[in-house]
Amino acid sequence: WNMEKSNVNDQSQQQISCCSLAILGTMSDAGKSIITAGICRILANHGVSVAPFKAQNMSNNASPALISDNPNHHHPEAVLYGEIGTAQSLQAEACHIVPRVEMNPVLLKSGGRRESDGAYLCSVVVLGKQIACEDYGSLKSKTPHLQSVVLQAHRELAKRTGAQAIVIEGAGSCTELNLMDRDIVNLPLVRS
């Protein structure tokens, strides 16, 4: 449980204290998504401004989420949507807030296999927008960039929602030794 405080300034320059609580598990399908949603609802029902966060999700189940930056200067009132994992959308509902792309900054969606070498592909969705379709092995070289995106999204989520607490959902096992060098979801996020 990471209860380290981080200070965020909102637009009115008032200082908001936001803590993060990490829900980690020992394997996939252990119930982290439901536990996270439950904690979000309990906190929200007790008057705590709360938001869910999962740094990276690997799922083909996606839901629409609000994109913060609207590049359409001709129609600034237009609302833009991207996609996040369905579990994070459910968790946002548990918090009584609108889903935002910062809640799930990296979404990996299965993209089939490449015919030339049989490598498994995935669509890489960053902050709601698909940016690439690559084989899973090539993502390792992107870890530093994705880690930066994740940390910035966590800060932006606190700022844009005014959250007093962010409930972080881990992915798979928090101690998968074969993935430690490219983990941006579990222990490295908690340590940041």
Solvent accessible surface area in square Angstrom, and as a share of the most:
residue,aa,sasa,rsa
1,W,217,0.76
2,N,21,0.11
3,M,108,0.48
4,E,108,0.49
5,K,137,0.58
6,S,51,0.33
7,N,100,0.51
8,V,18,0.10
9,N,85,0.44
10,D,34,0.17
11,Q,172,0.76
12,S,72,0.47
13,Q,139,0.62
14,Q,121,0.54
15,Q,124,0.55
16,I,34,0.17
17,S,54,0.35
18,C,2,0.01
19,C,21,0.12
20,S,8,0.05
21,L,17,0.08
22,A,6,0.04
23,I,17,0.09
24,L,57,0.28
25,G,13,0.12
26,T,113,0.66
27,M,115,0.51
28,S,77,0.49
29,D,145,0.75
30,A,54,0.42
31,G,32,0.30
32,K,16,0.07
33,S,32,0.20
34,I,117,0.60
35,I,96,0.49
36,T,0,0.00
37,A,11,0.08
38,G,31,0.30
39,I,36,0.18
40,C,0,0.00
41,R,93,0.34
42,I,105,0.53
43,L,46,0.23
44,A,18,0.14
45,N,97,0.50
46,H,144,0.64
47,G,67,0.64
48,V,44,0.25
49,S,45,0.29
50,V,4,0.02
51,A,0,0.00
52,P,0,0.00
53,F,0,0.00
54,K,20,0.08
55,A,0,0.00
56,Q,41,0.18
57,N,15,0.07
58,M,116,0.52
59,S,29,0.19
60,N,93,0.48
61,N,104,0.53
62,A,37,0.29
63,S,19,0.12
64,P,94,0.59
65,A,1,0.01
66,L,43,0.21
67,I,19,0.10
68,S,30,0.19
69,D,97,0.50
70,N,43,0.22
71,P,85,0.53
72,N,53,0.27
73,H,156,0.70
74,H,164,0.73
75,H,100,0.44
76,P,96,0.61
77,E,130,0.58
78,A,37,0.29
79,V,86,0.49
80,L,56,0.28
81,Y,129,0.49
82,G,12,0.12
83,E,43,0.19
84,I,0,0.00
85,G,0,0.00
86,T,60,0.35
87,A,28,0.22
88,Q,0,0.00
89,S,21,0.13
90,L,84,0.42
91,Q,0,0.00
92,A,0,0.00
93,E,116,0.52
94,A,10,0.08
95,C,7,0.04
96,H,113,0.51
97,I,54,0.28
98,V,91,0.52
99,P,29,0.18
100,R,31,0.11
101,V,4,0.02
102,E,8,0.04
103,M,0,0.00
104,N,1,0.01
105,P,0,0.00
106,V,0,0.00
107,L,0,0.00
108,L,5,0.02
109,K,44,0.19
110,S,70,0.45
111,G,34,0.33
112,G,39,0.38
113,R,141,0.51
114,R,86,0.31
115,E,176,0.79
116,S,101,0.65
117,D,95,0.49
118,G,23,0.22
119,A,26,0.20
120,Y,131,0.50
121,L,28,0.14
122,C,0,0.00
123,S,19,0.12
124,V,4,0.02
125,V,2,0.01
126,V,16,0.09
127,L,65,0.32
128,G,7,0.07
129,K,104,0.44
130,Q,109,0.48
131,I,104,0.53
132,A,27,0.21
133,C,69,0.42
134,E,35,0.16
135,D,33,0.17
136,Y,64,0.24
137,G,50,0.48
138,S,39,0.25
139,L,20,0.10
140,K,102,0.43
141,S,90,0.58
142,K,76,0.32
143,T,21,0.12
144,P,99,0.62
145,H,108,0.48
146,L,10,0.05
147,Q,34,0.15
148,S,66,0.43
149,V,21,0.12
150,V,0,0.00
151,L,47,0.23
152,Q,81,0.36
153,A,3,0.03
154,H,28,0.13
155,R,125,0.46
156,E,33,0.15
157,L,0,0.00
158,A,4,0.03
159,K,85,0.36
160,R,104,0.38
161,T,35,0.21
162,G,25,0.24
163,A,0,0.00
164,Q,91,0.40
165,A,8,0.06
166,I,0,0.00
167,V,0,0.00
168,I,4,0.02
169,E,3,0.01
170,G,0,0.00
171,A,27,0.21
172,G,15,0.14
173,S,17,0.11
174,C,26,0.15
175,T,79,0.46
176,E,61,0.27
177,L,150,0.75
178,N,113,0.58
179,L,65,0.32
180,M,65,0.29
181,D,88,0.45
182,R,84,0.31
183,D,21,0.11
184,I,3,0.02
185,V,7,0.04
186,N,9,0.05
187,L,38,0.19
188,P,34,0.22
189,L,8,0.04
190,V,31,0.18
191,R,173,0.63
192,S,70,0.45
